[in-house]
Amino acid sequence: MGFKRIVFTWLGVFAAVCAAPLAAQDEPVAEVIFTDVRIFDGTSDRLSPATNVLVRGNIIAAIGAEIRAESDNAAVIEGRGGTLIPGLIDNHVHMMFNSLSPAQMSDPDMGLEKVMQLSAGQARAMLLRGFTSVRDVGGPSFELKRLIDSGRIMGPRIWPSGPMISQTSGHADLRGPNEPSRRFSGKVPLAEQVWASVIADGRAEVLTAVRENLRLGASQIKIAAGGGTSSEYDPLDVTQYTLDEMQAAVDAASDWNTYVTVHAYHPKSVRRAIEAGVKVIEHGNLLDEDTLKLMADKGIWLSGQMLVDSTEAMDPKRREKRKPVIEGQRIVWPMAKRLGVKLAWGTDFLFEPELNAQQNTYLLRLKPYFTPAELLRLATNDNAALLAMSGPRSPYEGRLGVVEVGALADLILVDGDPLANIDLIGDPEGKFVVIMKNGELVKGGR
């Protein structure tokens, strides 16, 4: 009953907020100049010598020790030898599902205003942790994205997938135990009514589901190709969707010049997805060396996470189900790196809002397998390269993940040298002196 109340709440609260007037904005400065900064440019293994960086509008306009602001209405930020890095990118988030706990979903006092406060609050906090861009891989985030893009609330840029598309009994079949299929005696599931997930069986339904997501503004498509640890009906070892069904999703996405990413853990589901033309695999924790070699040969991305063993919010069944996934991630990350697989990183927090504050430290869980420079590249330039695969369906123009002339001005001024001490990235409140998104100062510098 909690889920039913909450998902209907989302519809009303978004409509109410979209009708609200924009908040008053500070008069934007014409230029911002960072002085005496060392640059991690998103691609190098070392920092630059001390230099200046000029931002004009939302673009990095110039870099050089002799660069000066040209406008009288310019903000000067003294770097004092700190490090300027690109804005961080999380490639696997669920912007709506990370805001509410199971208890909050069942709370009879949870109203429209409170739900929006939670969602907007988490988006703002994510931006203030330095995450200026995210890829949402499942959930009704279209309206949240519009509110952020319009300036009504603070938050990162969002590349939305829309609802995850799933077969009956698949990873995104979110029906309750007493909800029969709409093909038989049931109605349209509650999750589908609010665009949280979609159940689609057969080529025709998959085509319709993908095209509907694209119509609403999806920048890429997410489907479930195998079992999951947080879902009710699908054991971890199962393979989901026939080859023809998966090819239908790829065909529809390809016609719109974008790509399909799949939720999958084990070799059979991943190999079927690759045969269907899928470009990105989410998770892949149970993959073997031969399948990873195939991915490397074909240029298939692996979008991975480094999860904790368990949390207090997990029920015993979920903890037991995820054990092989946790064990597998410690094997897959170093093996995929050694084999040359294209790697991206994300957090994948679901229904545990208390984890959101640990977003930065979850990147640091990969320290055993990556150097500090490799970790920063992973969360900036490499993740940006995956975002760019949306091509013309990308909701934002310009290059991200780098500090170079002509790139979008998503920047973080770090107090210290993260290549010497990568743990600085885990303390955004204390060590991120300035955060800039799209040329606008969202923390510090005023």
Secondary structure, 3 states (H helix, E strand, C coil): CHHHHHHHHHHHHHHHHHCCCCCCCCCCCCEEEEEEEEECCCCCCCCCCCEEEEEECCEEEEECCCCCCCCCCEEEEECCCCEEEECEEEEEECCCCCCCCHHHHCCCCCCHHHHHHHHHHHHHHHHHCCEEEEEECCCCCHHHHHHHHCCCCCCCEEEECCCEEECCCCCCCCCCCCCCCCCCCCCCCHHHHCCCEEECCHHHHHHHHHHHHHHHCCCCEEEECECCCCCCCCCCCCECCCHHHHHHHHHHHHHCCCCEEEEECCHHHHHHHHHHCCCEEEECCCCCHHHHHHHHHHCCEEEECCCCCCCCCCCHHHHHHCHHHHHHHHHHHHHHHHHCCEEEECCCCCCCHHHHHHHHHHHHCCCCCCCHHHHHHHHHHHHHHHHHHHHHHCCCCCCCCCCCCCCECCEEEECCCCCCCHHHHHCHHHHEEEEEECCEEEECCC
